[in-house]
Amino acid sequence: MPGEYVTFGAKAVVDRVDDRPRIALLGPLLSFEETRALSDELSERFPGIGLIVVREQRSDLEDWVDGIEIHAVLSPEASDATSEALIDRLDGWLTASGRLPDQGLGDDEEEALDTGDPELLALLNPQFERESAPEAAEADEEVPEPEVEPEPEPLEPEWILPPIEEGIRTEVIVVAAPKGGQGKTTTAINLAAGLAEVEPNSVVLVDADVQFGDIVNALELKAPYSLADVVHAGNDEVALKALFAHHEDDFFVIAAPPSPELADSISGDALGELLKRLATMFRYVIVDTTPGLGDHTLAALEQATDGVFVTNMTVPSLRALRKEFELLVTLGLVPTNRHIVLNFVEKNTGILRKDAETILGAKIDVEIPRSTAVVVASNEGTPMIHHDVRDPAAKALRMVVQRIDPTAVPTRKRIHRKARAS
């Protein structure tokens, strides 16, 4: 389908479709909301159509399967043979189930449908299982869970990050980078704005870049108190919140100290204790850190349930992040959930994503393209995801937010801030 029409809505895309398609592949760059809108429009316009989402296997995939009427999930890196096999098998099931006219089934497809081949069942959603395997349901036999196409084996690094544990409730998200100028603060601000859409007034953004933090300036906030005041304010919740600045997008901000001298009064231990306290008061605590692995950054990572690590496409930055990971592994401070963000992505830099992953020895989760709109949004004191929701950089930042909470989709009801002049 012509993807350039996505900007104009799902109807505009489907209007460009000729004839009657049997199967549609959606992705891999579509957001959750775009995919759902296209799925609904296609199903209404072409009843019985098969829908395949082309998407990486991530922790929020189950939410996509539950929230969108799709039949299969395919890895963007799947081979042509694997993709064609999946399409053929889904086409066979659509015909056999009466959803689409018969175009003939091969012997393999007929055998799979007759025998309830688990490999075929694994490609289809729970609705298929209920419709296609009544005997198994009546006999209380276990029906295989849906699976996605496995991704190619990554290059084995010399060191290995600990496995990510699932089912951990996210509370403290630390945004870190080995160097300055990587986009760490922009990422932290947009995380706060996006998560506040689903948890209004239960998100606090802590500027723990104790010497040179500038979040209040980036958001054009007035903050009479700072982190230097908060760490010494005791445990009274009402008294603490009185020291926070409040942003109109329904999240709180704890400003960095106004001078480097005041930073000396904040120890790493005091910051760690504050983050523990904030985690009992807010659903999400987001911490913007000092570049590198100083005492304050290590103290924050010690409390983190999620680590968002930001780098760019230059070899020195990628190698610096790799060294940072190696040290964190040695110290046992790699957060339970980690997200690697490659910022300022552009063509003709001499480095591809696979090259960056080889240097890092780890998989990149989100790429953020270079965009002048990010600078414009910062100059206007507006989170990028609320400044120009259609900009590729805004969509990528939204993906970072959705890695923490998949329900943080951009809707007019949630983006309730007053429109500003562009």
Secondary structure, DSSP 8 states (H G I E B T S, - for coil): --GGGGGG-HHHHHHT--S--SEEEE-SS--HHHHHHHHHHHHHHSTT-EEEEE----TTHHHHHHHS--SEEE-TT--HHHHHHHHHHHHHHHHHTTSS------HHHHHHHHHT-HHHHTTS-HHHHHHH-HHHHHTT-----------------SS------SS----EEEEE-SSSSSSHHHHHHHHHHHHHHHSTT-EEEEEE-TTT--HHHHTT---SS-HHHHTTS-S-HHHHHTTSEEETTTEEEE---SSHHHHTT--HHHHHHHHHHHHTT-SEEEEEE-SSS-HHHHHHHHH-SEEEEEEESSHHHHHHHHHHHHHHHHHT---SEEEEEEEEE-SSSS--HHHHHHHHTS---EEEE--HHHHHHHHTT--HHHH-TTSHHHHHHHHHHHHH-TT----TTT--S-----
